[in-house]
């Protein structure tokens, strides 16, 4: 049953535990609050008391659950969950969520943060993980979050449209590159104009281009004596690390920084900004 809930809500084991705890604590809180309110009325227990108690608990439950969800870090999930319940009660069908594919080649730390950020979202669904390396950590993350994965082969990928059918079959309407090391072919860019974004671990246009990824970037930044580095989130075009910049965020480079310590600073910026920006971009698309 727990595995079914994880798959349904697209969350990992820890978040599922926190969600269940929020349900339990929120239910207890609204039950307690309902009894305290009825005590103030002086009404004796009986049929009317029971009816009023049920009504109060029903009204208080969303507020109590949202309140408990804040310290447990589950507010986003419960805001979406309660919104869906409200839509069902009103007989309203919500808009279809944006279906996002994450392309990644490595361990997948950014992919994990994106999946966590949109867990339970009503407007954004990570529907596919695309990877070019068998055994990459991001494939384990896809299995953990019960998200389908697609392992791609180089020759077929660079034919441009070989995997388009797979993306369309999954209903993908937005592509996020998160540590994906292959250049995106023009056929794929043409199929998703303005709907493919990338994150680069440096302040473009510096330290971009072929071969500039991971520690190669951080080594070059330190060797050049730069005083700051950062991230660049940009649209993807036919050239490496060249598309229009959407956002840059910076961090200092100190004399005692190593490529590893600088990488930690960069990862913190990526995890802070990338999931949030994806949500903002997709929200803007809803209003076009």
C-alpha positions in Angstrom: 0.0 0.0 0.0 2.8 2.4 0.9 4.4 1.8 -2.5 1.1 2.6 -4.2 0.9 5.9 -2.3 4.5 6.8 -3.2 3.7 6.1 -6.9 0.4 8.0 -6.8 1.8 11.1 -5.1 5.3 10.8 -6.7 7.2 11.1 -3.5 10.0 9.3 -1.8 9.8 7.3 1.5 10.7 10.2 3.8 8.2 12.6 2.2 5.5 9.9 2.4 6.2 9.5 6.1 5.9 13.3 6.6 2.7 13.4 4.6 1.1 10.6 6.7 2.3 12.4 9.9 0.7 15.6 8.7 -2.6 13.8 8.0 -2.5 12.3 11.5 -1.5 15.4 13.4 -3.8 17.7 11.4 -6.7 15.3 12.1 -6.0 15.3 15.8 -5.7 19.1 15.9 -9.0 19.7 14.2 -10.7 17.1 16.4 -9.3 18.9 19.5 -10.2 22.3 18.2 -13.8 21.2 17.4 -14.3 19.9 20.9 -13.0 23.1 22.5 -15.3 25.2 20.4 -18.3 23.1 21.3 -17.4 23.4 25.0 -17.7 27.2 24.7 -21.3 26.8 23.4 -22.4 24.9 26.6 -24.3 22.5 24.4 -24.9 19.1 25.9 -23.7 16.0 24.1 -26.5 14.6 21.9 -27.6 14.5 18.3 -27.2 18.2 17.7 -23.7 18.2 19.4 -22.6 15.3 17.0 -23.9 17.1 13.9 -22.2 20.4 14.9 -19.0 18.5 15.7 -18.9 16.8 12.3 -19.5 20.2 10.6 -16.8 21.9 12.6 -14.2 19.2 12.0 -15.0 19.3 8.2 -14.5 23.0 8.1 -11.4 23.0 10.3 -9.6 20.1 8.7 -8.1 22.0 5.7 -6.8 24.8 7.9 -5.4 22.4 10.6 -3.6 20.2 8.0 -2.1 23.2 6.2 -0.9 24.6 9.6 0.8 21.3 10.5 2.2 20.9 7.0 4.4 24.0 7.3 6.9 22.8 9.9 6.9 19.4 8.3 7.8 20.9 4.9 4.7 19.5 3.2 2.8 22.8 2.6 3.1 22.6 -1.2 1.8 19.1 -1.3 -1.2 19.8 0.9 -2.1 23.1 -0.8 -2.4 21.1 -4.1 -4.1 18.2 -2.4 -6.8 20.4 -0.8 -7.2 22.3 -4.0 -8.0 19.0 -5.9 -10.6 18.1 -3.2 -12.2 21.5 -3.6 -12.3 21.1 -7.4 -14.0 17.7 -7.0 -16.6 19.0 -4.6 -17.4 21.9 -7.0 -17.4 19.4 -9.9 -14.6 21.3 -11.6 -12.0 19.6 -13.7 -8.6 21.2 -13.2 -6.4 22.1 -16.1 -4.0 19.4 -17.4 -0.6 19.8 -15.8 2.5 20.6 -17.8 4.3 17.4 -18.5 8.1 17.8 -18.1 11.0 15.6 -19.2 14.3 15.9 -17.4 17.4 15.1 -19.4 20.4 14.1 -17.3 23.6 12.2 -17.6 24.9 11.8 -14.1 24.0 11.4 -10.4 20.9 13.5 -10.8 21.0 15.9 -7.7 19.2 18.6 -9.7 16.6 16.0 -11.0 15.9 15.0 -7.4 15.3 18.6 -6.2 13.0 19.2 -9.2 11.0 16.0 -8.4 10.8 16.9 -4.8 9.7 20.5 -5.6 6.9 19.4 -7.8 5.7 16.4 -5.8 1.9 16.7 -5.5 1.8 19.7 -7.8 -1.4 20.2 -9.7 0.2 22.2 -12.5 3.5 20.5 -13.2 4.2 16.8 -13.6 7.7 15.4 -14.2 6.6 12.6 -16.5 9.9 11.3 -18.0 13.6 11.0 -17.1 15.8 10.8 -20.2 19.3 9.6 -19.8 22.2 8.7 -22.1 24.3 6.7 -19.6 23.3 3.2 -18.4 23.9 2.9 -14.7 23.7 6.7 -14.1 22.4 7.7 -10.6 19.5 9.6 -12.1 18.0 6.3 -13.3 17.9 5.2 -9.6 16.1 8.5 -8.7 13.6 7.9 -11.5 12.8 4.4 -10.0 12.6 5.9 -6.5 10.0 8.5 -7.6 8.2 6.0 -9.9 8.8 8.2 -13.0 9.3 6.4 -16.3 12.8 6.6 -17.8 14.1 6.5 -21.3 17.7 5.4 -22.1 18.8 6.9 -25.3 21.4 5.8 -27.9 23.8 8.4 -29.4 23.4 7.7 -33.1 19.6 7.7 -32.9 19.6 10.8 -30.7 21.6 12.9 -33.2 19.3 12.0 -36.1 17.2 14.6 -34.5 13.7 13.2 -34.5 14.3 9.5 -33.6 13.0 10.0 -30.0 10.4 12.6 -30.7 7.7 9.9 -30.8 8.6 8.8 -27.3 8.4 12.3 -26.0 5.1 12.9 -27.7 3.7 9.6 -26.4 4.5 10.8 -22.9 2.8 14.1 -23.6 6.0 16.1 -22.9 5.5 19.8 -23.5 8.7 21.1 -21.7 12.2 19.8 -21.5 14.7 20.6 -18.7 18.4 19.8 -19.0 19.9 18.9 -15.7 23.5 17.9 -16.2 22.9 16.5 -19.7 26.2 16.3 -21.6 25.1 15.9 -25.2 24.3 18.8 -27.5 20.6 19.0 -28.4 20.0 18.3 -32.1 18.2 20.9 -34.2 15.3 18.6 -34.8 14.5 18.4 -31.1 14.9 22.2 -30.7 12.6 22.8 -33.6 10.0 20.5 -32.0 10.2 22.4 -28.7 10.8 26.0 -29.6 11.4 28.1 -26.4 10.5 25.1 -24.3 14.0 23.6 -23.6 16.1 25.1 -20.8 19.5 24.3 -19.4 21.5 25.1 -16.3 25.3 25.8 -16.6 27.6 25.9 -13.6 29.3 29.2 -14.5 28.4 32.8 -15.5 28.0 32.6 -19.2 29.3 33.6 -21.7 32.5 32.8 -19.7 33.5 29.1 -19.2 30.9 27.7 -21.6 31.1 25.5 -24.7 32.1 22.0 -25.6 33.9 20.2 -22.8 33.0 22.8 -20.1 31.0 20.8 -17.6 31.4 19.8 -13.9 34.8 20.1 -12.4 36.3 21.2 -15.8 34.4 24.5 -15.3 35.4 24.9 -11.7 39.0 24.2 -12.4 39.0 26.8 -15.2 37.4 29.4 -12.9 39.9 28.9 -10.1 42.9 28.8 -12.5 41.8 32.2 -14.0 41.7 33.8 -10.6 38.0 34.7 -10.8 36.5 36.4 -7.7 33.0 35.0 -8.3 31.3 32.3 -10.2 27.7 31.1 -10.3 25.0 29.6 -12.4 23.3 30.5 -15.7 19.9 29.2 -16.6 19.2 29.7 -20.3 17.1 28.6 -23.2 18.7 26.0 -25.5 19.6 26.7 -29.1 21.8 24.9 -31.7 25.1 26.0 -29.9 26.6 24.8 -26.6 25.7 27.1 -23.7 24.5 29.9 -26.1 20.8 30.5 -25.8 19.2 33.5 -24.2 19.9 33.9 -20.5 16.9 33.6 -18.2 18.6 33.9 -14.8 22.1 34.2 -13.3 23.0 33.8 -9.6 26.5 34.3 -8.1 28.7 33.1 -5.3 32.2 34.2 -4.2 35.3 32.3 -5.2 37.8 32.5 -2.2 41.6 31.9 -2.3 41.2 28.6 -0.5 38.5 27.2 -2.8 39.1 23.9 -4.5 37.0 22.6 -7.5 35.2 20.4 -5.0 34.3 23.3 -2.6 33.3 25.6 -5.4 31.1 22.8 -6.8 29.3 22.6 -3.5 28.5 26.4 -3.7 27.3 26.0 -7.3 25.1 23.0 -6.4 23.5 25.1 -3.6 22.6 27.8 -6.1 21.3 25.2 -8.6 19.1 23.6 -6.0 17.8 26.9 -4.8 16.9 28.5 -8.1 16.3 25.8 -10.8 13.1 24.1 -9.6 11.6 27.5 -8.6 12.4 29.0 -12.0 10.9 26.1 -13.9 7.6 26.6 -12.1 7.7 30.3 -12.8 8.3 29.7 -16.6 5.5 27.2 -16.8 3.1 29.5 -15.0 3.9 32.3 -17.5 3.1 29.9 -20.3 -0.3 29.3 -18.8 -1.1 33.0 -19.2 0.0 33.3 -22.8 
